[in-house]
C-alpha cells in the first residue's frame, strides 16, 4: 500500500477498525457516544483483529518507526522520561504500546522531527521498579487509520534506585585514540547478578551483562570494540538482582575522551622551567591560535581524569594556565594538553608535544619519612646492642662460678 508521502508501506498490520485513541495517564479517556461497546472492549477487539491479520510487505522495512528515550533510557525511581517515536516516512499519528497491556497506551498526532520526517513525544512517569517498562510504537497515516506500520524495536527503561553503587573502571587512559580497543569494567562488593552500562545522553539501550563471580567481588567487563568518535562521552554503570527490575544507584561517571578528532595541535610550555625544586610554584601553559573552548591537561599514567580549564583569549592566542603550587615529587612526569569545542566536549584536538616536568631533590615530606626511617633503624640497633651487652654481662657472672666448681 502506498502512503501519502509516495513511499510504499513496509510490513504492516491490518485492522478492521481504527485504533482507539487513549490519552496519556494524566487524562481519562471518554467513551464514544452512540457506541454500546466500552472503549476497553473496543480496543481489545481491534488489537486482537489487527494482531491476528498480517499482510505481506511490498517493500523492505522503511515504515518501521524508531523508539528512543529522552534524555536517557536510564530513569531514577519515581522520575519521568519522554519517549520519542519517530519515522522518516512522514506518518500522521503514532501509537505507543506498553508491554503487558492489551490496549494502546495512548496515541498522539505527529509533529516535524528535527532531522526530517515526523515524531511524537510521549511523557511517561512516574517510573517505579515494581513494573516492567518496555515499549513499542506504531504509526499510521490519517487517511488509512486501519493500517499500522510494523512495530519499532522494543525499548526498555532502566529504573535506577538507591542501593550501593558499583565502581566503573577503565583498562586504559581516559584519553583514547581511534583504533584502540575500549574496555570498561563495572565492579562491586555487593553480590549483584547483572550489570548495565549506559552512556549519558545516548538514546540507545544500555549494554547488559551477567555477573562474573570473583571472591568477594561481583562485576562485568564491557568490551566496546575499537574506538570510534561515537564512543566519546560520559559513562555510568549499574548493578541489579535477577528477581528485581530495580537497578542500583549509578557509579561515579567516567569520561572517555577521544583525541585527534580536531585538526589543530596546541602547544605546551612550563614556567619557570621544566626542572624545579620541591615547594616551587609551576605553571603549565597550553596555547593555540585556533578557536578553543576548553583546554585539558593530561599526565601520562595518571589514574585521575585530565584537568580542564576554559580558554582565555590573550595576545592573539587562546590559552589556559594550569598552576601547580607547591610542587611535590608527585607532580613529576610527562604531560600533554588538548583542546575541545563546546559543541563536542569529548572530542579532542591533536595532542601537544609531551612536556617532561622534573622535580629535583626530595620533597620535604620525603625528608621526614627518611628521618623517621633512620630513627627506627637507630632504635633497632640500640635494642640489639642492649641485648648483646646483657648477654655479655650474664656470661661474665657465670665464668667465676664455673671456675670455683
N, C-alpha and C positions, 0 to 999 in steps of 0.2 A: 504494500500500500504506500502511496506517496503522500507526504505531509505537505503543509502549506509552504514550506521552505523550498520545495522542489527536490529534496533528498528522498531516497527510498527508505522506508522504515526497516529497522532491524528486526530480529526475532521479537515477537510481541505476544501478549496475552489478549484474547478476545473475550469480551463480556457482553451479555445480552442487555445489560443495564449499565448506566453510567456509574462511576464510583461515587459513593456518598461522601459529601464534604463534612468533615468533623473539625471543629475549631480547636485551637490549642487548649491545653488543660485549664488555662485560666478562664476560659469561657465555656458555657454549657451549650451544646447543640440543641436546636429546636426541631421538633418533628415536622415533617412536611404536612401541610394542610391538605385534606382530602385523601390522604393515604391511610388505609387501615392498618398497614404494617408499621411496626415500630422502626426507628432508624437502625437500631442494632440488628433486628431481624433482616432488614433490607440489606444492610452491609454484609451480614453473614452469607445471605443468599447470593449477592453479587460477587463477593470474593470467591465463594465456592465455585460458582459458574465460571468465573474468569480463570481460576487456577485449574479447573477441570478441562478447559478447552484451549489448546495452543495451536497456532498456525505456524507453518514453516516460514522462516525469513526469506525474503527475496535477495537480500544482500548480507553483508557482514554484521558487525555489532556497533555500527556508528551511532545508533539510537540509545546506546547504553549510557545512562547518566552517571556522573561521578558523585561520590559522597565523602565529605570531609567534615572535621570538627574545628571550629574556630573559638579561641586561638589555638587549641590543642585538644587531642582526644584524651588527655590526662586531666581529670577533674577532681578537685578536692571534695570529699564527702560533704554533702549539703550545698554544693556550689551549682552554678548554672553554666550552660555552654550553648553555643549556636551551631546548629548542624546545617551545612551548606549542601544543597543538591543542585547540580549544575549540568548543563549539556550545551554542546555547540550546535545542536540541531534546531534550536530556537523553539522549544516546546512552550506551550502557554500555561500549563499548570503542572505542579509537582505533588506527589503523594509520598508521605513518609510513613513507613510501617515499622513497628517495634516488634522484635522477636517475642513470641509467646502470646501475642494478641491477635485475635481473629478478624479485626476490622482495622481500616486505616486509622492511624493515629490522628492525622489531620492532613488537609490539602491546602496549598497556597498558590495564588497566582504568581506568574513569573515576573522577574524584573531583569533589566540588562545586566549581564555579568561584566566584571571589569576588563576581562581579556577576550570579549566576544561571546556570542551565544546568550543564553538566559540562565537564571538561577532563582532559587527560593531559599530564604534563610529562616530556619525553624528554631525558635527558642525552646530549649529543653532544660528542665530542672524544677525543683532541686533534686540533685542526683544523690541517691543513697546506695550503700553497698549491699543492701538486702535484696535487691532486684537485679535482673540481667538488663544491661543497657546496650543491646545490639540492634542496629537499624539497617534497613534497606530503603531505597527510594525508587519511585517510578515516575514517569512523566507521560503527558499526552497533549494532543492538540485540541483546542476548543471545538473545532468542527467535527472531531471524531472522539468524543469523550469515552466511548466504549472500548477504545483500543489503547492499551497501555504499552509503554516501552518494556524492554527486558529490564529486570531489576539491576540496580547498581551492585557492586561488590559490597559485602557486609562491612559495617563499621561498628566496632565495639569500643565503648568508652572504658577507660581505665580509671576506677574510683580509688583515689589515694586517701588513706586515713591518718592516724596519729601514732601507730605502733613504731617500734625502733627503726630508725633509718639506717640503711646499709651504707657502705662506702664505695665510691666509684674511683677506680684506678686506671692508669694508662700504662702500657708496656713500652712506651716511647715518650719523647718530649711532647709537650702540648703543641709546640710549633712543628708542623709536618710539611712535607713537600709531596707533590703529585708523584704517584708511583709507589710510595711507601705502603706497607701493609699496616692497617689501622686495627688495633685490638684494644677493647675496653673490658675491664673486669669489675663485676659487682660482687662485693663481699660483705658478710655479716656474721656476727657471733650469735645471732638469732637463727634458729633452725627453720628457715624458710624453705618451702618446697618448690618455689618457682620465682623467677626474676623477670623484670621487664626493663627495657632501655628505651628512653624517649629523647627526642631532640626538640628543644624549645622552639615553638613557633611552627613546627612541621605538622602538616595535616595528616601525614602517614601514620599508620598504626604502629605502636611501639613494638620493638622486637622482643620476643619472649623466649625464654629457655627454662628447662627444668633444672633443678638443683644438682650441682656437683658436690658430692659429700666429701668432706675432709674432717679430720679430728678437730672438734671444737669450732668448726667454721663451715658455713654454707656459702655457696656462691655460684656464679656462672660467668663464662667467658664469651664475649660477643666479638666475633670475627667480622669486621665490616669490609674486608677486602682492600683492594688498592685504593689509595686516596684519590678522590675526585673533588672538584670545587664544591659539590653539594654536601660534602662531609663537614665543611666548616660550620661551626655552631656550638651551642651550649647544650650539654647532655646531662641527664639525671637518670638514676636507676631506682627501682622499687623492688621490694620483696613481698611475697604473698604465700598463703597457705592453700592447699588444694580444696579444702572444704569451705572456703570463703571466697566471695567475689571481691572482697576488700583487699587493697594493697597497702603497703607501709607508707610512712611519710617518705618524701623524696630524699635521696642522698644530696650531699653538697654538690653543686654543679661543677662540671669540668668543661672548660672551653677548649675546643680543638681549633687551632689557628693554622691556616693554610698559606705558607709562604710562596713567593714567586708568582702571585696572581696579578700584581700591578707592575707596570713596566719599569718604573723608576727605581733607583738604588740610593738610599740615604747614606750619609757619611757619619762616622762616629769618632769623636775625639775625647781626650781627657785633660782636665785641668786640675792641678798644676802640671802633672806629667804621669806617665804610665808606671813609675816606681815611686811609692810613697811609704812613709813610716806609719806605724800604728798610732791612732789618735789624730791624724791629719784629716782635713776636710777635702773631699774629692768631688768633682762634678763631671759626669759623663754627658757630653753634648751631642745630640742627634740632630742632623740638619738635612734639608732637602730643598731644592729650588722648585720642585713640583708641589702642587697643592696637596697638603696632608692634613687630615682631621685629627688623627691621634698617632703618637709615636709609642712604640713598645720596645722595651729593653729586656733582652733575654740573656741569661747566663747559662753557659753550656754545662749540662749535667745537673742543673738545679732542679729540685723537686717542686719548688714554688712556681706559680704561674708568672709570666712576664709582667714587669711593671708597666703601667700605662700612664701617659700624660697627654693632655690636649696640647696641640701645637700652638705656637705663637709666631706671628709674622714680624721679623726684625731684619733690617738691613738687606731687604730683598730675598730673604730665605724664611722658610718655615722651620721652626726648631723647638726642641724641648730639652730642658736641663734636669738631669737625674742626679740629685745630690745624695752623697753618702757621708754621713757625719755622726760620730767619728769613725774612721776606717779601722776595722779589725782584720785579723788574718782570714776570717771567713769571707771577706769581700774579694779576696784574690781569686782570679780565674779569667776565663775568656768570655767576652761579651759581644753581642751583635744587636743592632737595632733595626726596626722595621717601621713602615708607615702603613696606615689604613685609612679608608674613606668612611664617612658617616653612614653611607647607604649600605655598605657591606663590611661591618667591623671585624668579621672573622676571616676576610681575605686580605692578605698582607702583600707588601711590596717585595722586591728582591732584598735579601739580607745585606746589610752593610759588611764591609770587610771586618774580620774579627779584630777585637782590641784586647790585648792581654794586660790585665792590671796586676802588678806585682807589689805585694806588701812586704817590705824588707824588715828583718829582725823579728822579734816576738811581740805579740800583743802583751800589754801589762798584765792582763789576766793570765796569760800563759806563764809569765814570771811567777805569779802567785802559785799556780799549780806546781811549777818546778820547785819552788821553795818548799812547799808542803811535802812534795815527794822526797826532797833531800832531808828534811827534818824527820820524816818517817824512817828513812834508811839509817840516819844517825841514831835514832832511838833504838832501832833494832840492833845496831852494833853495840850500843851501850848495854842492852839486855844480855846479849851473848857474852860480852866481856865480864859482866857481873856474874854470870853463871860459871864461867871459867875460873874466875877468882875464887868463888865459893868452893869449887871443886878442888882447887889448889890448896886452900886452907884446910879443907877436910882431909886431904891426903897427908899434909904435914902432921896433923894430930894423930893419925893412925900410925905413922912411922915410928915414934918413940915407943908406943905401946907394943909394937911388934918386936922392937929391939929388946925390951925388958923381958918379954916372954921367952 
